[in-house]
Amino acid sequence: MDDAYVVGEPDGLSPLLVAIRDAVARELHAQFALRADRLELADLPEVAYQVTLRVDKVLSGRRPPRVS
């Protein structure tokens, strides 16, 4: 493992990409836990939907306020 990763520069990703990566990882971890560490092919649409919701939360938390 590269020392840069250990000291907080994960693969040179931007802060937004780090937040998205972390959100995806958290949701995948949660989905595996809910499904006893096993994903069936039929589960993938729901898993993808839940990952999308997590990413949307990251992105909507970073959007500048709308100007009326």
Buried (B, 14 or more C-beta within 10 A) or exposed (E): EEEEEEEEEBEEEEEEEBBBBEBBEEBBEBBEEEEEEEBEEEEEEEBEEBBEEBBEEBEEEEEEEEEE
